[in-house]
Amino acid sequence: MLAILKAFRLGKVLSILLGVLTISIYAFGTVGYLQDRAIQLRVGIGLISIFLLTCAGYLMNDYYDIKSDTINRPQRIPIKKLISEKNLKGLFIGFFLVGLIAALFVNLRFFSIIILDLAILVFYNLYSKRLYLLKALIVSLLVVSIYPLSLALTSGGYPSLRRDSLFVFPIWLFLIILAYEIVEDIVGMQGDKEEGGNTLPIMIGAKKARNLAILIALISTPIAFIPYFKGMCGTVYLIGALLTLPIFIGCMFFKEKTLSIGL
């Protein structure tokens, strides 16, 4: 049962939901707006929709990555031993449908972004092994979409410096996730090769791909401090950025598995 729950990546999904909630509060300018019953209902339904669609995305990824995951993650119990491929397919399709129905009850803008995300997600899962650098770019775009989704949940939010900072964060997040995904592709090179994949590390080599990821991460770092220097966020934000950036980048690049491949 625990292994099945792990397939839903609940830790990652909950962090995404927390991110959406935090961005929504920033868009409103204060947590006080969440005391309104209508706003609570809209945000709550939106979070349920995102939860279902994100879980469905992970399950769909497992469905199409059964072979490569067996090679890249031999320590993990294969999903096909926990649930049949037929039931797995039915589960993520069901989650997609219920998530879409829930999105309809939020607003048209939110539903439109969800439809676009879903189309990109399906395209990614079907063709990710043959997308070269586009694979990492697509994942970065999907992660960054939590910003327009949050703004749709809040109907654009209310004008303030705090809300304006939300137009800076996505740039940093896009670049840092791009770097992370390149590193992930380095780790998954063996399984991707077995499936005839054409990812960036396979094309240019693990060492060049890792150097590119480091360069992208370094370029992204100054962007994270723009909200502070523009007066959009205060000292607490600055301290948080100074503490979290080294930890995030360190976790990304100093995993033993990554360092040992092709270097």
N, C-alpha and C positions, 0 to 999 in steps of 0.2 A: 504493500500500500504506500509506504514511504517513497519507494522508487518511482511509483506512478506520479505521486505529487511532485517529485523532483522534475519530471518531464514537463510540468507546467511552468518551471522556472519562477516559482512564486516570489523568491527574493528579488529577482530582476523586475518582475511585473509590479510588485509593490513599490519598488523604488521609482518606477515610471509614474505610478499613480500619485506618489508623494510629490514627484516633480511637477506633475500637472496641477495638483492642489496648490503647491507653493507659487507657481507661476500665476495661477488664477488670483491668489491673494495679492500678488504684486500688481496684477492688472487692475484690480479694484482699488489698490492703494492702501487698504486696511482690511483686517480680518472681520471688521464690524459688518461689512456688507453681507457676509455669509449668515447673518442672523435672519435675513429675509427668507421666508418659507419658499417663495417661488424660486429664488436663486439657489437655495439648498436643494430643491427638487431637481432643477436643471443640472446643477453640478453633479449631484448624486447619480442621476441617470447617465450622464456623460462618462463618469468614472466607471460605471458598470459596463458601458459599451466598450471603453478602452480596455478594461480588464479582460473581457471575453475575446476581443479581437487580438489582443497581444498574446494571450494563451493559445489561441487558434494558430497564430503565426508561428509560435515555437513548435507546436505539435505538427504543423505542416512541414516545417523545416526538418523535424525528426523523420517524418515519413519519407521525404526525398533524400535524406542523408544517411539512411540506414547503413549502407555499405561503407561510406567514408568514416562515419562515426565509429564503426567497429575497428577500423585501423587506427584512427587518430586518438580514440578514447577507449582503449581496451579494458581499462579499469571500471568503466561504467557498464551497468547492466543494459544490454541492447533492448531498445524499446519494443522490438518484435517479440521478446520473451515475456513482456508484461501485458501486451495487448496485441491482438491480431492486426495485420495491416488494414484489413477491411474495417474493423471497428475504429482504428485510429483515424482513418480517412473520414468515416462518418462523424467522429467526434469533432474534428476541427471544422468540418463543413457546418455542423450544427452550431458550434460556437460562433462561426462567422455570421450565420443567418440571424441568430438571436442578438448578436452585437450590432448588426446593421439595423434591425428592427428597433432596438433601444436608441440608436443614434437618431432615428427619425423623430423621436419625441423630444430631442434637444432643440435644434433649430436647423434651418436649411444650410447655413454656412458650415456648421459642424458636420452634418451628414455628407456634404459635398467633399470635405477634406477627408473624411473616413473612407468614402468611395475611392478617392484618388490613392490614399494609402493602401487600401486593399488591392487595387489593381497593380500597384508597384510591388507589393508584397508577393502576390501570386507570380508575377513576372520574375521576381528575384528567385523564388524557390524553384521555379521551373528551369531557369537558365543560369543560375549563379556560378556554376563551375566553368562557364565559358564567357564570362563577362570582363575578364582582365581587370583593369583598375576600376571599371564601372561598378563592379561588385561592392567594393568598399564605399564608393560614392553613394550608391543606392541605400546602403545601411545607414550611412551618415544622414541622408535626407529623411529617412524614416524616423530616426531618433529625434532630429531637429523638428519634425512635424508636431511634437508635443507643444511647441510654442503657438503656431496658428490654431491648434486644437484648443488650447487653453484660452486664447483670445476669443475664439468662437464661443466657448462656454460662457464667457463673461460679456459677450456682445461687444467686444472691443475694449472693455474696461473703462476706466475714468482717467482723463488727462492728468498726469503727474510725472515728476522726474523718475519715480520708481517704475512706473509703467513704461516710460521711454527706454529704460535700461533693458527692457525685454527685446528691444530691436538690436542690441549689441551681443547679448549672450548667445544667440543662435549661431553667430559667426564663429565664436570660440568653440562651441560645442560641436559644430560641424567638423572643424579641423581636428579636434582632439579625438573624435570618434573615428574619423578617417585614418588617423595614425594608428589607433587601437585595432581597427579592422585589418590593416596591413599586417600588423604583428600577428593577429589571429590567423591570417592566411599563411604566414610563415610556419606557425605551429601545425597547421593542417595540410602542409605540402604533400606529405606522403599519401594520405588518403585521397587528396584531390588528384594526384598523379594517377592513382589506381583507377579512378573514374574518368580519366581522360580530360581532367580539368585544365583550364587555361588562365589561372589566377596570376596576379602581378608577380609574386615571388617565384613562380614557376617560369615565367617569361624572362625575368631579369636576374634571377638568383636571390637567395635569402639575404646575403650581405648587403647588396644594393637596395633591396626592399626595406631592410631594417634601417639603413642610413636615411632613406627617404622618409620613413615614419618618424625618425628622430628630428629631421629637419622640419617636418610639418608641425610636430609638437612644439618645437622651439618657436616657430613663427606664430603659433596660436597663443603662446603664453602672455605676451604684452596686451593682447586684446582683452584678456580677462580683467585687466586693471583699468580699462577705459571708464567703466561706470563710476569708479571711485574718483578718478582724476577729473571727471566731468561733473562731479557733485551729485550724481544720481544715487549713489549709495555711500554709507558712512564707514567709520572705522571698523565696525564689526565685520562688514563685508570684506574689507582689506585684510584683516587678520585671518578670516576664513579662507580667502583666496591664497594667501601666503602659506597656510598650513596644508590645504588640500591639493594644490597643484603639484608640489614635489612628491606627495604620496601617490597621487594618481599616475603621474608619469613614471615613478619608480616601479609601481606594480606592473605597469605596462611593459617595461623594457628589461627588468631584471629577473624575470621568471627563468628558472634554470632550463626549462624546456626550450624556450625561445633562444637563449644564448647558445645552446648546444647544437643548433641546426644550421649547417652550412657556413659556420664562421670559423 
